Each structure stands twice: as C-alpha cells, then as structure tokens.
C-alpha cells in the first residue's frame, strides 16, 4: 500500500508540472499558421481552375439542352423560333402560333449562363439554321479558356 501512495504522489507531481506549463507557445502557433498558409496557396489555384472548367461544362450542357428544345419546337411548328421570339418561345406559347406543344424546357423561365448573362439566340443563323451561344466569362465576343464563346454550332 505504501508503494502505491508513493506512485500516486509521483504521478500527481508530474501532472501538476505539465499542467502548470500546458498550452502552445506563440512560435508554435505561428509555425502552424505558416504551414496552413503554404498548403492553402498550393491547393487554392487547383480548385479555382476546376470551378472555371465546371462553368464551361455547365454552359455547354445548357446550350445543348436549348438546341434539343429548339428542334422539338421545329417538329411541332415547322419552323425555328424567330430571333424576335428568342428562347422564350420554348417556355411560353408565342402569339398566333398553332401547334405549339410546349413548354419544351423543364423550367418556366430561361436561365442565365453561369456568369450571369443571358444566352444569345439568332434564327436564321450565319452558320446554322439557328444559333445559341454564351459569351463566356468575359461577357464579350471571342476570348480563350473560360472567356471563350460557347456556341451551339461548334
């Protein structure tokens, strides 16, 4: 029994010693913050590149969906929606149009592209019977990478 009391006192002494000086020093905290900053500077650019690529892919999918809906409109009406009607003709019946079997899109409104700009539509187009496009991240014609136009005819 005597040995156990000595052992308990010894453990309590060590516990009090570490408890009195517990915690982290300012230097240790700064080292951790610097390491986290370095990791973030390596990972963040990779993530940002993937976000931009996802917007381009989303836009391509939406342009293809619009193109499919325009083709369905053509099958019902016999002509493509005029430029003046735009893509809105896919979600609400244009005046004086017989045979409209829409809406041809699931949503009741035409969404904007991932950069917050409206999709462009023209019929007849210069390259195809109709053209649907987005100007991309820069919101103007031309560009490269995320700024490149996304077009239905290419």
For each residue, the residues with C-beta under 8 A, 3 or more apart:
1: 4 5
2: 5 6
3: 6 7
4: 1 7 8
5: 1 2 8 9
6: 2 3 9 10
7: 3 4 10 11
8: 4 5 11 12
9: 5 6 12 13
10: 6 7 13 14
11: 7 8 14 15
12: 8 9 15 16
13: 9 10 16 17
14: 10 11 17 18
15: 11 12 18 19
16: 12 13 19 20
17: 13 14 20 21
18: 14 15 21 22
19: 15 16 22
20: 16 17
21: 17 18
22: 18 19
23:
24: 28 29
25: 28 29
26: 29 30
27: 30 31
28: 24 25 31 32
29: 24 25 26 32 33
30: 26 27 33 34
31: 27 28 34 35
32: 28 29 35 36
33: 29 30 36 37
34: 30 31 37 38
35: 31 32 38 39
36: 32 33 39 40
37: 33 34 40 41
38: 34 35 41 42
39: 35 36 42 43
40: 36 37 43 44
41: 37 38 44 45
42: 38 39 45 46
43: 39 40 46 47
44: 40 41 47 48
45: 41 42 48 49
46: 42 43 49 50
47: 43 44 50 51
48: 44 45 51 52
49: 45 46 52 53
50: 46 47 53 54
51: 47 48 54 55
52: 48 49 55 56 137 145 146
53: 49 50 56 57 146
54: 50 51 57 58
55: 51 52 58 59 114 115 137 146
56: 52 53 59 60 136 146 148 150
57: 53 54 60 61
58: 54 55 61 62 114
59: 55 56 62 63 113 114 134 136 150
60: 56 57 63 64 150
61: 57 58 64 65
62: 58 59 65 66 111 113 119
63: 59 60 66 67 119 132 133 134 150 151 152
64: 60 61 67 68 152
65: 61 62 68 69 105
66: 62 63 69 70 87 90 105 119 121 132 152
67: 63 64 70 71 130 132 152
68: 64 65 71 72
69: 65 66 72 73 90 104 105
70: 66 67 73 74 80 81 87 90 104 130 132
71: 67 68 74 75
72: 68 69 75 76 101 102 104
73: 69 70 76 77 80 81 89 90 100 102 104
74: 70 71 77 78 79 80
75: 71 72
76: 72 73 99 100 101 102
77: 73 74 97 98 99 100
78: 74 99
79: 74
80: 70 73 74 123 124 129 130
81: 70 73 85 86 87 89 90 94 121 123 130
82: 85 89 123
83: 86 121 122 123
84:
85: 81 82 88 89 94
86: 81 83 89 110 121
87: 66 70 81 90 91 110 119 121 132
88: 85 91 92 110
89: 73 81 82 85 86 92 93 94 97 102
90: 66 69 70 73 81 87 102 103 104 105 110
91: 87 88 102 103 104 105 107 108 109 110
92: 88 89 102 103
93: 89 97 100 102
94: 81 85 89 97 100
95:
96:
97: 77 89 93 94 100
98: 77
99: 76 77 78
100: 73 76 77 93 94 97
101: 72 76 104
102: 72 73 76 89 90 91 92 93 105
103: 90 91 92 106 108
104: 69 70 72 73 90 91 101
105: 65 66 69 90 91 102 110
106: 103
107: 91 110 111
108: 91 103
109: 91
110: 86 87 88 90 91 105 107 118 119
111: 62 107
112: 115 116 117 118 119
113: 59 62 116 117 118 119 134 135 150
114: 55 58 59
115: 55 112 134 136 137 139
116: 112 113
117: 112 113 134 135 139
118: 110 112 113
119: 62 63 66 87 110 112 113 132 133 134
120: 131 132 133 134 135
121: 66 81 83 86 87 130 131 132
122: 83 125 126 130 131
123: 80 81 82 83 129 130 131
124: 80 129 130
125: 122 128 129 130 131 153
126: 122 131
127: 131 153
128: 125 131 152 153
129: 80 123 124 125
130: 67 70 80 81 121 122 123 124 125 152
131: 120 121 122 123 125 126 127 128 151 152 153
132: 63 66 67 70 87 119 120 121 151 152
133: 63 119 120 149 150 151 152
134: 59 63 113 115 117 119 120 149 150
135: 113 117 120 138 139 140 141 143 149
136: 56 59 115 139 143 146 147 148 149 150
137: 52 55 115 143 146 147
138: 135 143 147
139: 115 117 135 136
140: 135 143
141: 135 149
142: 147 148 149
143: 135 136 137 138 140 146 147 148 149
144: 147 148
145: 52 148
146: 52 53 55 56 136 137 143
147: 136 137 138 142 143 144
148: 56 136 142 143 144 145
149: 133 134 135 136 141 142 143
150: 56 59 60 63 113 133 134 136
151: 63 131 132 133 154
152: 63 64 66 67 128 130 131 132 133
153: 125 127 128 131
154: 151
